[in-house]
Amino acid sequence: MKKNKPGYSNISVEIYHQSGYKINQPLYYKSTGCKYFFCAQHLFISMSNKERSFFDYLCEKMDDDNKILINRDLKEAYIAFITKICKEELKITTGILDKALAKFKDKKMLLNLGGGAGYYLVNPRYVFRGKEADRMRLIKNLIQNRLMEGLPLDALIDIPVDEFMVGSNVIADSLKKTITK
């Protein structure tokens, strides 16, 4: 592996060879990734090991806007990856992955982007790749777009939707009174 490979950091550890020579042994670690937020613990704990592994794989493969295309190629790549690292001890099929995807969608961990079959957004409320300011901007835009399109908000807010809407009505009424005075 090259020292300057994007997405990797390296360290050099001094070790002593049996011949008595000191050798600098390089080690490489992936330096890119995503943050998992504690508000998703109730979802993570309900997952099987296979589901969690697949979800983590999706999070590693999503782009910097949390978008991901989940198609047959991605599923087959995951199966090949898991087969390689587990030496075929773990039997994973596309059927198992399809059931996991249904669960992720049902639990609002994946949000359908509407750009055709297989286009999803990993819910930034639970997982995000990037800076916190970008995460907040994305969540805000998603909420505003869902409000305009009449789509459900429950996947993106941390209070009951009715409470959120009542709060917004109180603020709107207060603004209306201020403007009309």
DOROVO-463146 format. One record per atom (N, C-alpha, C, O): x, y, z; residue number from 1. Coordinates in steps of 0.02 Angstrom, whole numbers, padded with zeros to 5 digits. Layout:
<r <X,Y,Z>,NUM>
...
This chain:
<r <00042,-00059,00000>,1>
<r <00000,00000,00000>,1>
<r <00045,00062,00000>,1>
<r <00094,00065,00037>,1>
<r <00028,00112,-00040>,2>
<r <00068,00172,-00045>,2>
<r <00057,00216,00016>,2>
<r <00003,00215,00046>,2>
<r <00108,00253,00035>,3>
<r <00103,00297,00093>,3>
<r <00052,00353,00083>,3>
<r <00021,00376,00131>,3>
<r <00043,00374,00022>,4>
<r <-00001,00431,00008>,4>
<r <-00069,00410,-00018>,4>
<r <-00103,00450,-00051>,4>
<r <-00091,00350,-00006>,5>
<r <-00155,00327,-00031>,5>
<r <-00211,00367,00003>,5>
<r <-00214,00370,00065>,5>
<r <-00255,00398,-00036>,6>
<r <-00309,00438,-00007>,6>
<r <-00353,00395,00039>,6>
<r <-00369,00337,00024>,6>
<r <-00373,00425,00095>,7>
<r <-00417,00390,00141>,7>
<r <-00381,00347,00192>,7>
<r <-00414,00313,00232>,7>
<r <-00315,00347,00191>,8>
<r <-00276,00307,00238>,8>
<r <-00225,00350,00274>,8>
<r <-00196,00395,00245>,8>
<r <-00214,00335,00337>,9>
<r <-00160,00364,00376>,9>
<r <-00111,00309,00391>,9>
<r <-00129,00250,00393>,9>
<r <-00048,00328,00400>,10>
<r <00000,00276,00417>,10>
<r <00043,00297,00476>,10>
<r <00053,00357,00490>,10>
<r <00066,00247,00512>,11>
<r <00114,00258,00566>,11>
<r <00172,00210,00554>,11>
<r <00166,00160,00518>,11>
<r <00227,00226,00584>,12>
<r <00285,00183,00578>,12>
<r <00304,00161,00649>,12>
<r <00315,00203,00692>,12>
<r <00308,00097,00659>,13>
<r <00323,00069,00725>,13>
<r <00394,00039,00723>,13>
<r <00411,00001,00678>,13>
<r <00434,00058,00772>,14>
<r <00501,00031,00775>,14>
<r <00499,-00038,00807>,14>
<r <00474,-00047,00863>,14>
<r <00525,-00087,00772>,15>
<r <00529,-00155,00799>,15>
<r <00601,-00180,00791>,15>
<r <00638,-00156,00748>,15>
<r <00618,-00226,00831>,16>
<r <00685,-00255,00827>,16>
<r <00681,-00324,00796>,16>
<r <00646,-00369,00820>,16>
<r <00716,-00331,00742>,17>
<r <00720,-00394,00706>,17>
<r <00763,-00442,00748>,17>
<r <00805,-00420,00787>,17>
<r <00753,-00506,00739>,18>
<r <00792,-00556,00776>,18>
<r <00867,-00549,00764>,18>
<r <00908,-00574,00803>,18>
<r <00885,-00517,00709>,19>
<r <00956,-00507,00694>,19>
<r <00986,-00450,00736>,19>
<r <01046,-00439,00736>,19>
<r <00942,-00413,00772>,20>
<r <00965,-00358,00813>,20>
<r <00957,-00290,00781>,20>
<r <00967,-00239,00814>,20>
<r <00937,-00288,00718>,21>
<r <00927,-00225,00684>,21>
<r <00859,-00195,00702>,21>
<r <00809,-00230,00710>,21>
<r <00858,-00129,00706>,22>
<r <00796,-00094,00717>,22>
<r <00764,-00080,00649>,22>
<r <00798,-00055,00603>,22>
<r <00701,-00096,00643>,23>
<r <00666,-00087,00579>,23>
<r <00604,-00044,00592>,23>
<r <00570,-00052,00642>,23>
<r <00591,00002,00546>,24>
<r <00528,00041,00549>,24>
<r <00476,00005,00507>,24>
<r <00482,00002,00446>,24>
<r <00426,-00023,00541>,25>
<r <00373,-00060,00507>,25>
<r <00312,-00015,00497>,25>
<r <00282,00007,00546>,25>
<r <00293,00000,00434>,26>
<r <00235,00043,00424>,26>
<r <00169,00004,00434>,26>
<r <00164,-00055,00418>,26>
<r <00120,00039,00461>,27>
<r <00052,00013,00469>,27>
<r <00004,00064,00440>,27>
<r <00015,00125,00447>,27>
<r <-00048,00041,00407>,28>
<r <-00096,00086,00373>,28>
<r <-00166,00076,00403>,28>
<r <-00188,00020,00414>,28>
<r <-00200,00132,00414>,29>
<r <-00267,00130,00442>,29>
<r <-00312,00176,00402>,29>
<r <-00293,00231,00382>,29>
<r <-00372,00152,00390>,30>
<r <-00421,00192,00354>,30>
<r <-00437,00253,00396>,30>
<r <-00453,00248,00455>,30>
<r <-00434,00311,00366>,31>
<r <-00444,00374,00403>,31>
<r <-00510,00408,00386>,31>
<r <-00528,00458,00416>,31>
<r <-00546,00381,00339>,32>
<r <-00610,00409,00322>,32>
<r <-00665,00364,00350>,32>
<r <-00653,00304,00361>,32>
<r <-00722,00391,00361>,33>
<r <-00777,00351,00388>,33>
<r <-00836,00396,00403>,33>
<r <-00843,00450,00375>,33>
<r <-00877,00373,00447>,34>
<r <-00937,00411,00465>,34>
<r <-00949,00407,00540>,34>
<r <-00919,00366,00574>,34>
<r <-00991,00451,00564>,35>
<r <-01009,00454,00634>,35>
<r <-01077,00419,00643>,35>
<r <-01123,00429,00604>,35>
<r <-01081,00380,00696>,36>
<r <-01144,00349,00716>,36>
<r <-01168,00386,00778>,36>
<r <-01130,00396,00825>,36>
<r <-01231,00406,00778>,37>
<r <-01257,00446,00833>,37>
<r <-01298,00402,00881>,37>
<r <-01332,00355,00860>,37>
<r <-01292,00419,00944>,38>
<r <-01322,00379,00997>,38>
<r <-01398,00372,00991>,38>
<r <-01426,00324,01016>,38>
<r <-01430,00419,00959>,39>
<r <-01503,00416,00951>,39>
<r <-01525,00356,00910>,39>
<r <-01585,00343,00905>,39>
<r <-01478,00320,00880>,40>
<r <-01495,00260,00840>,40>
<r <-01484,00195,00878>,40>
<r <-01493,00141,00850>,40>
<r <-01464,00199,00941>,41>
<r <-01448,00138,00978>,41>
<r <-01506,00089,00980>,41>
<r <-01496,00029,00975>,41>
<r <-01567,00115,00988>,42>
<r <-01625,00071,00990>,42>
<r <-01634,00033,00924>,42>
<r <-01662,-00022,00923>,42>
<r <-01610,00061,00870>,43>
<r <-01613,00027,00805>,43>
<r <-01556,-00022,00798>,43>
<r <-01567,-00079,00775>,43>
<r <-01496,-00002,00817>,44>
<r <-01438,-00046,00810>,44>
<r <-01445,-00109,00852>,44>
<r <-01426,-00163,00831>,44>
<r <-01472,-00101,00912>,45>
<r <-01476,-00158,00956>,45>
<r <-01528,-00209,00933>,45>
<r <-01526,-00268,00952>,45>
<r <-01574,-00187,00891>,46>
<r <-01626,-00232,00866>,46>
<r <-01604,-00270,00803>,46>
<r <-01640,-00313,00778>,46>
<r <-01544,-00255,00779>,47>
<r <-01520,-00287,00718>,47>
<r <-01483,-00352,00733>,47>
<r <-01452,-00360,00786>,47>
<r <-01488,-00398,00686>,48>
<r <-01446,-00458,00690>,48>
<r <-01375,-00439,00670>,48>
<r <-01363,-00384,00645>,48>
<r <-01328,-00483,00683>,49>
<r <-01258,-00470,00663>,49>
<r <-01252,-00459,00588>,49>
<r <-01215,-00416,00566>,49>
<r <-01288,-00498,00549>,50>
<r <-01285,-00493,00476>,50>
<r <-01314,-00426,00453>,50>
<r <-01286,-00394,00409>,50>
<r <-01370,-00406,00483>,51>
<r <-01400,-00342,00464>,51>
<r <-01353,-00284,00482>,51>
<r <-01345,-00238,00442>,51>
<r <-01324,-00286,00541>,52>
<r <-01280,-00231,00562>,52>
<r <-01219,-00228,00517>,52>
<r <-01197,-00173,00499>,52>
<r <-01191,-00285,00500>,53>
<r <-01133,-00286,00456>,53>
<r <-01150,-00255,00388>,53>
<r <-01111,-00216,00361>,53>
<r <-01208,-00272,00361>,54>
<r <-01229,-00245,00296>,54>
<r <-01241,-00170,00302>,54>
<r <-01222,-00132,00257>,54>
<r <-01274,-00148,00356>,55>
<r <-01286,-00077,00365>,55>
<r <-01221,-00038,00369>,55>
<r <-01214,00015,00338>,55>
<r <-01173,-00064,00407>,56>
<r <-01108,-00032,00412>,56>
<r <-01073,-00028,00343>,56>
<r <-01041,00022,00327>,56>
<r <-01081,-00080,00304>,57>
<r <-01052,-00081,00236>,57>
<r <-01084,-00026,00194>,57>
<r <-01049,00010,00158>,57>
<r <-01150,-00019,00199>,58>
<r <-01185,00034,00162>,58>
<r <-01159,00103,00183>,58>
<r <-01148,00147,00141>,58>
<r <-01148,00112,00248>,59>
<r <-01123,00176,00273>,59>
<r <-01053,00191,00248>,59>
<r <-01037,00248,00234>,59>
<r <-01013,00139,00241>,60>
<r <-00945,00150,00214>,60>
<r <-00947,00166,00140>,60>
<r <-00904,00201,00114>,60>
<r <-00997,00140,00104>,61>
<r <-01002,00150,00032>,61>
<r <-01041,00213,00012>,61>
<r <-01038,00234,-00046>,61>
<r <-01078,00243,00059>,62>
<r <-01118,00302,00041>,62>
<r <-01071,00359,00023>,62>
<r <-01013,00360,00044>,62>
<r <-01096,00407,-00015>,63>
<r <-01055,00464,-00034>,63>
<r <-01054,00516,00022>,63>
<r <-01082,00505,00075>,63>
<r <-01023,00573,00010>,64>
<r <-01017,00624,00061>,64>
<r <-01083,00660,00077>,64>
<r <-01086,00698,00125>,64>
<r <-01135,00647,00038>,65>
<r <-01201,00674,00052>,65>
<r <-01248,00621,00080>,65>
<r <-01308,00630,00083>,65>
<r <-01219,00565,00102>,66>
<r <-01256,00508,00131>,66>
<r <-01299,00471,00079>,66>
<r <-01341,00431,00098>,66>
<r <-01288,00484,00015>,67>
<r <-01327,00450,-00037>,67>
<r <-01292,00385,-00057>,67>
<r <-01231,00379,-00055>,67>
<r <-01334,00337,-00077>,68>
<r <-01307,00273,-00098>,68>
<r <-01355,00240,-00148>,68>
<r <-01416,00243,-00141>,68>
<r <-01326,00209,-00198>,69>
<r <-01364,00169,-00246>,69>
<r <-01355,00096,-00224>,69>
<r <-01300,00069,-00224>,69>
<r <-01411,00065,-00205>,70>
<r <-01409,-00005,-00183>,70>
<r <-01439,-00047,-00239>,70>
<r <-01500,-00049,-00249>,70>
<r <-01395,-00080,-00275>,71>
<r <-01416,-00122,-00331>,71>
<r <-01384,-00192,-00325>,71>
<r <-01351,-00207,-00275>,71>
<r <-01395,-00232,-00375>,72>
<r <-01368,-00300,-00373>,72>
<r <-01292,-00301,-00367>,72>
<r <-01264,-00342,-00330>,72>
<r <-01259,-00255,-00402>,73>
<r <-01185,-00253,-00399>,73>
<r <-01161,-00240,-00328>,73>
<r <-01113,-00272,-00305>,73>
<r <-01193,-00193,-00293>,74>
<r <-01172,-00177,-00225>,74>
<r <-01184,-00238,-00180>,74>
<r <-01141,-00254,-00138>,74>
<r <-01241,-00271,-00187>,75>
<r <-01256,-00329,-00146>,75>
<r <-01205,-00385,-00159>,75>
<r <-01181,-00417,-00112>,75>
<r <-01190,-00397,-00222>,76>
<r <-01141,-00449,-00239>,76>
<r <-01071,-00432,-00214>,76>
<r <-01034,-00476,-00193>,76>
<r <-01054,-00367,-00216>,77>
<r <-00989,-00345,-00189>,77>
<r <-00986,-00357,-00114>,77>
<r <-00935,-00378,-00087>,77>
<r <-01041,-00343,-00080>,78>
<r <-01043,-00355,-00007>,78>
<r <-01037,-00430,00008>,78>
<r <-00999,-00449,00053>,78>
<r <-01072,-00471,-00028>,79>
<r <-01069,-00543,-00017>,79>
<r <-00997,-00568,-00029>,79>
<r <-00972,-00609,00009>,79>
<r <-00965,-00544,-00082>,80>
<r <-00896,-00564,-00096>,80>
<r <-00849,-00540,-00040>,80>
<r <-00805,-00577,-00019>,80>
<r <-00859,-00479,-00016>,81>
<r <-00819,-00452,00037>,81>
<r <-00826,-00493,00101>,81>
<r <-00776,-00512,00132>,81>
<r <-00888,-00507,00120>,82>
<r <-00900,-00543,00183>,82>
<r <-00877,-00616,00178>,82>
<r <-00853,-00645,00227>,82>
<r <-00883,-00644,00118>,83>
<r <-00859,-00713,00108>,83>
<r <-00783,-00716,00115>,83>
<r <-00756,-00763,00143>,83>
<r <-00750,-00665,00088>,84>
<r <-00677,-00662,00092>,84>
<r <-00653,-00655,00164>,84>
<r <-00607,-00691,00185>,84>
<r <-00683,-00610,00202>,85>
<r <-00657,-00598,00269>,85>
<r <-00680,-00651,00319>,85>
<r <-00647,-00661,00370>,85>
<r <-00736,-00684,00306>,86>
<r <-00762,-00735,00352>,86>
<r <-00748,-00806,00328>,86>
<r <-00767,-00854,00361>,86>
<r <-00714,-00812,00272>,87>
<r <-00696,-00878,00245>,87>
<r <-00758,-00924,00238>,87>
<r <-00756,-00983,00255>,87>
<r <-00812,-00895,00213>,88>
<r <-00874,-00930,00199>,88>
<r <-00907,-00959,00261>,88>
<r <-00952,-01002,00255>,88>
<r <-00887,-00937,00320>,89>
<r <-00920,-00959,00381>,89>
<r <-00990,-00929,00388>,89>
<r <-01034,-00958,00419>,89>
<r <-00999,-00871,00358>,90>
<r <-01062,-00835,00363>,90>
<r <-01098,-00842,00296>,90>
<r <-01073,-00818,00245>,90>
<r <-01154,-00873,00295>,91>
<r <-01192,-00881,00233>,91>
<r <-01239,-00822,00224>,91>
<r <-01287,-00813,00261>,91>
<r <-01223,-00781,00175>,92>
<r <-01265,-00722,00160>,92>
<r <-01286,-00726,00088>,92>
<r <-01246,-00739,00043>,92>
<r <-01350,-00715,00077>,93>
<r <-01379,-00718,00010>,93>
<r <-01411,-00650,-00005>,93>
<r <-01421,-00609,00040>,93>
<r <-01428,-00640,-00068>,94>
<r <-01462,-00577,-00086>,94>
<r <-01531,-00575,-00052>,94>
<r <-01556,-00521,-00037>,94>
<r <-01561,-00633,-00041>,95>
<r <-01626,-00635,-00006>,95>
<r <-01620,-00608,00065>,95>
<r <-01663,-00570,00088>,95>
<r <-01567,-00627,00100>,96>
<r <-01555,-00601,00167>,96>
<r <-01544,-00526,00165>,96>
<r <-01569,-00489,00208>,96>
<r <-01507,-00502,00115>,97>
<r <-01494,-00431,00108>,97>
<r <-01558,-00392,00092>,97>
<r <-01568,-00337,00116>,97>
<r <-01600,-00421,00049>,98>
<r <-01664,-00388,00033>,98>
<r <-01708,-00381,00095>,98>
<r <-01741,-00330,00103>,98>
<r <-01709,-00432,00137>,99>
<r <-01747,-00427,00200>,99>
<r <-01718,-00374,00246>,99>
<r <-01754,-00336,00278>,99>
<r <-01652,-00370,00248>,100>
<r <-01619,-00319,00289>,100>
<r <-01636,-00249,00262>,100>
<r <-01650,-00204,00301>,100>
<r <-01635,-00241,00197>,101>
<r <-01652,-00176,00167>,101>
<r <-01724,-00156,00184>,101>
<r <-01737,-00098,00198>,101>
<r <-01769,-00204,00182>,102>
<r <-01839,-00189,00199>,102>
<r <-01843,-00165,00272>,102>
<r <-01880,-00119,00287>,102>
<r <-01805,-00197,00315>,103>
<r <-01803,-00176,00386>,103>
<r <-01774,-00106,00393>,103>
<r <-01800,-00066,00431>,103>
<r <-01719,-00092,00357>,104>
<r <-01688,-00025,00361>,104>
<r <-01737,00028,00338>,104>
<r <-01740,00082,00367>,104>
<r <-01775,00014,00285>,105>
<r <-01823,00062,00260>,105>
<r <-01881,00071,00309>,105>
<r <-01903,00127,00322>,105>
<r <-01904,00015,00336>,106>
<r <-01959,00017,00384>,106>
<r <-01940,00057,00447>,106>
<r <-01982,00092,00475>,106>
<r <-01878,00050,00468>,107>
<r <-01854,00084,00529>,107>
<r <-01830,00155,00513>,107>
<r <-01805,00190,00557>,107>
<r <-01837,00176,00450>,108>
<r <-01817,00243,00427>,108>
<r <-01742,00255,00433>,108>
<r <-01720,00312,00441>,108>
<r <-01703,00201,00429>,109>
<r <-01630,00209,00428>,109>
<r <-01607,00226,00357>,109>
<r <-01555,00257,00348>,109>
<r <-01646,00204,00308>,110>
<r <-01637,00222,00238>,110>
<r <-01698,00259,00215>,110>
<r <-01755,00236,00226>,110>
<r <-01689,00315,00183>,111>
<r <-01744,00354,00156>,111>
<r <-01741,00351,00080>,111>
<r <-01688,00362,00050>,111>
<r <-01797,00337,00049>,112>
<r <-01800,00332,-00024>,112>
<r <-01791,00401,-00054>,112>
<r <-01825,00449,-00034>,112>
<r <-01746,00407,-00102>,113>
<r <-01734,00471,-00134>,113>
<r <-01781,00485,-00193>,113>
<r <-01786,00543,-00214>,113>
<r <-01814,00435,-00218>,114>
<r <-01860,00446,-00273>,114>
<r <-01826,00454,-00340>,114>
<r <-01860,00471,-00389>,114>
<r <-01762,00443,-00345>,115>
<r <-01727,00450,-00409>,115>
<r <-01727,00385,-00448>,115>
<r <-01685,00377,-00493>,115>
<r <-01772,00341,-00433>,116>
<r <-01773,00276,-00466>,116>
<r <-01759,00221,-00416>,116>
<r <-01742,00235,-00358>,116>
<r <-01767,00161,-00437>,117>
<r <-01757,00104,-00393>,117>
<r <-01686,00101,-00367>,117>
<r <-01638,00107,-00405>,117>
<r <-01680,00093,-00302>,118>
<r <-01614,00083,-00272>,118>
<r <-01579,00145,-00248>,118>
<r <-01525,00140,-00218>,118>
<r <-01606,00205,-00259>,119>
<r <-01574,00266,-00237>,119>
<r <-01599,00284,-00167>,119>
<r <-01659,00296,-00157>,119>
<r <-01553,00286,-00119>,120>
<r <-01571,00299,-00049>,120>
<r <-01525,00350,-00018>,120>
<r <-01472,00366,-00043>,120>
<r <-01549,00375,00039>,121>
<r <-01510,00418,00082>,121>
<r <-01506,00383,00149>,121>
<r <-01557,00365,00179>,121>
<r <-01445,00372,00174>,122>
<r <-01437,00346,00242>,122>
<r <-01458,00404,00287>,122>
<r <-01432,00459,00282>,122>
<r <-01505,00391,00331>,123>
<r <-01535,00444,00372>,123>
<r <-01481,00480,00412>,123>
<r <-01448,00450,00455>,123>
<r <-01471,00545,00399>,124>
<r <-01418,00583,00433>,124>
<r <-01433,00595,00507>,124>
<r <-01389,00617,00544>,124>
<r <-01493,00582,00528>,125>
<r <-01508,00586,00600>,125>
<r <-01468,00533,00638>,125>
<r <-01450,00543,00696>,125>
<r <-01456,00476,00605>,126>
<r <-01424,00419,00638>,126>
<r <-01350,00411,00620>,126>
<r <-01310,00391,00662>,126>
<r <-01333,00426,00557>,127>
<r <-01264,00416,00533>,127>
<r <-01248,00472,00484>,127>
<r <-01290,00493,00445>,127>
<r <-01186,00497,00488>,128>
<r <-01167,00549,00440>,128>
<r <-01093,00547,00425>,128>
<r <-01052,00532,00469>,128>
<r <-01077,00561,00363>,129>
<r <-01007,00567,00342>,129>
<r <-00996,00641,00328>,129>
<r <-01026,00669,00282>,129>
<r <-00955,00672,00366>,130>
<r <-00940,00743,00355>,130>
<r <-00945,00784,00418>,130>
<r <-00946,00757,00474>,130>
<r <-00947,00849,00409>,131>
<r <-00947,00895,00465>,131>
<r <-01017,00903,00494>,131>
<r <-01067,00895,00459>,131>
<r <-01020,00919,00558>,132>
<r <-01084,00926,00593>,132>
<r <-01127,00982,00561>,132>
<r <-01188,00975,00556>,132>
<r <-01096,01036,00540>,133>
<r <-01134,01091,00508>,133>
<r <-01167,01066,00444>,133>
<r <-01224,01086,00429>,133>
<r <-01133,01024,00406>,134>
<r <-01162,00996,00345>,134>
<r <-01220,00949,00362>,134>
<r <-01270,00947,00326>,134>
<r <-01212,00911,00415>,135>
<r <-01266,00866,00437>,135>
<r <-01329,00906,00456>,135>
<r <-01384,00889,00435>,135>
<r <-01320,00959,00494>,136>
<r <-01377,01000,00515>,136>
<r <-01411,01032,00455>,136>
<r <-01472,01036,00452>,136>
<r <-01371,01056,00408>,137>
<r <-01398,01087,00347>,137>
<r <-01439,01035,00307>,137>
<r <-01493,01051,00283>,137>
<r <-01412,00974,00301>,138>
<r <-01448,00922,00265>,138>
<r <-01513,00903,00299>,138>
<r <-01565,00897,00266>,138>
<r <-01511,00894,00365>,139>
<r <-01572,00877,00401>,139>
<r <-01624,00932,00394>,139>
<r <-01683,00918,00383>,139>
<r <-01603,00995,00401>,140>
<r <-01649,01052,00393>,140>
<r <-01681,01051,00324>,140>
<r <-01742,01059,00318>,140>
<r <-01640,01042,00272>,141>
<r <-01667,01041,00204>,141>
<r <-01715,00982,00194>,141>
<r <-01767,00990,00161>,141>
<r <-01699,00925,00222>,142>
<r <-01743,00867,00216>,142>
<r <-01810,00880,00250>,142>
<r <-01862,00863,00222>,142>
<r <-01809,00910,00309>,143>
<r <-01871,00926,00344>,143>
<r <-01912,00976,00304>,143>
<r <-01972,00966,00295>,143>
<r <-01880,01028,00280>,144>
<r <-01917,01079,00242>,144>
<r <-01946,01050,00178>,144>
<r <-02003,01064,00160>,144>
<r <-01908,01009,00143>,145>
<r <-01933,00977,00082>,145>
<r <-01991,00930,00097>,145>
<r <-02040,00929,00060>,145>
<r <-01986,00892,00151>,146>
<r <-02039,00846,00169>,146>
<r <-02103,00884,00188>,146>
<r <-02158,00861,00173>,146>
<r <-02095,00940,00222>,147>
<r <-02153,00981,00239>,147>
<r <-02188,01005,00176>,147>
<r <-02249,01002,00171>,147>
<r <-02149,01029,00127>,148>
<r <-02178,01055,00065>,148>
<r <-02211,00999,00024>,148>
<r <-02261,01010,-00010>,148>
<r <-02183,00939,00027>,149>
<r <-02208,00883,-00013>,149>
<r <-02260,00840,00024>,149>
<r <-02287,00793,-00004>,149>
<r <-02273,00857,00087>,150>
<r <-02321,00819,00126>,150>
<r <-02297,00750,00145>,150>
<r <-02337,00704,00156>,150>
<r <-02232,00741,00150>,151>
<r <-02203,00676,00169>,151>
<r <-02194,00672,00244>,151>
<r <-02190,00724,00278>,151>
<r <-02191,00612,00272>,152>
<r <-02184,00604,00344>,152>
<r <-02118,00634,00370>,152>
<r <-02067,00632,00336>,152>
<r <-02121,00660,00431>,153>
<r <-02063,00691,00463>,153>
<r <-02033,00648,00518>,153>
<r <-01977,00661,00540>,153>
<r <-02068,00599,00540>,154>
<r <-02048,00562,00600>,154>
<r <-01978,00534,00598>,154>
<r <-01947,00524,00650>,154>
<r <-01952,00520,00539>,155>
<r <-01884,00492,00533>,155>
<r <-01830,00544,00547>,155>
<r <-01772,00526,00559>,155>
<r <-01848,00608,00546>,156>
<r <-01798,00660,00551>,156>
<r <-01801,00703,00613>,156>
<r <-01755,00742,00627>,156>
<r <-01855,00697,00652>,157>
<r <-01862,00740,00711>,157>
<r <-01862,00697,00774>,157>
<r <-01879,00638,00772>,157>
<r <-01842,00728,00829>,158>
<r <-01835,00690,00891>,158>
<r <-01893,00701,00940>,158>
<r <-01888,00683,00998>,158>
<r <-01947,00731,00916>,159>
<r <-02008,00739,00956>,159>
<r <-02066,00713,00914>,159>
<r <-02060,00709,00853>,159>
<r <-02122,00697,00945>,160>
<r <-02180,00676,00906>,160>
<r <-02200,00729,00855>,160>
<r <-02195,00789,00868>,160>
<r <-02221,00707,00797>,161>
<r <-02239,00753,00743>,161>
<r <-02292,00802,00765>,161>
<r <-02288,00861,00749>,161>
<r <-02343,00778,00802>,162>
<r <-02396,00823,00825>,162>
<r <-02368,00879,00868>,162>
<r <-02389,00937,00863>,162>
<r <-02321,00862,00912>,163>
<r <-02290,00911,00955>,163>
<r <-02250,00961,00913>,163>
<r <-02251,01021,00927>,163>
<r <-02215,00937,00864>,164>
<r <-02177,00980,00819>,164>
<r <-02223,01029,00782>,164>
<r <-02209,01088,00778>,164>
<r <-02278,01003,00756>,165>
<r <-02324,01045,00718>,165>
<r <-02360,01095,00764>,165>
<r <-02372,01152,00744>,165>
<r <-02379,01074,00825>,166>
<r <-02410,01120,00872>,166>
<r <-02362,01177,00888>,166>
<r <-02381,01235,00889>,166>
<r <-02299,01160,00900>,167>
<r <-02249,01211,00914>,167>
<r <-02242,01260,00856>,167>
<r <-02235,01320,00868>,167>
<r <-02244,01235,00795>,168>
<r <-02237,01280,00738>,168>
<r <-02300,01323,00730>,168>
<r <-02294,01381,00709>,168>
<r <-02358,01297,00748>,169>
<r <-02420,01337,00745>,169>
<r <-02419,01392,00797>,169>
<r <-02441,01448,00784>,169>
<r <-02393,01377,00857>,170>
<r <-02388,01428,00910>,170>
<r <-02341,01484,00887>,170>
<r <-02356,01543,00896>,170>
<r <-02285,01466,00858>,171>
<r <-02237,01516,00833>,171>
<r <-02269,01557,00777>,171>
<r <-02262,01618,00776>,171>
<r <-02304,01524,00731>,172>
<r <-02337,01560,00676>,172>
<r <-02390,01608,00702>,172>
<r <-02395,01664,00679>,172>
<r <-02430,01586,00750>,173>
<r <-02482,01629,00779>,173>
<r <-02450,01689,00814>,173>
<r <-02476,01745,00809>,173>
<r <-02395,01677,00848>,174>
<r <-02360,01731,00883>,174>
<r <-02333,01782,00832>,174>
<r <-02338,01843,00843>,174>
<r <-02305,01757,00778>,175>
<r <-02279,01802,00725>,175>
<r <-02335,01842,00693>,175>
<r <-02328,01901,00679>,175>
<r <-02392,01808,00681>,176>
<r <-02449,01841,00649>,176>
<r <-02474,01899,00694>,176>
<r <-02490,01952,00669>,176>
<r <-02477,01888,00760>,177>
<r <-02500,01939,00806>,177>
<r <-02451,01997,00806>,177>
<r <-02471,02055,00810>,177>
<r <-02386,01982,00803>,178>
<r <-02334,02035,00804>,178>
<r <-02339,02077,00740>,178>
<r <-02333,02138,00742>,178>
<r <-02350,02044,00684>,179>
<r <-02353,02078,00619>,179>
<r <-02415,02122,00614>,179>
<r <-02412,02177,00586>,179>
<r <-02472,02098,00640>,180>
<r <-02535,02135,00633>,180>
<r <-02543,02192,00683>,180>
<r <-02589,02231,00677>,180>
<r <-02498,02197,00732>,181>
<r <-02503,02251,00781>,181>
<r <-02481,02317,00753>,181>
<r <-02482,02367,00788>,181>
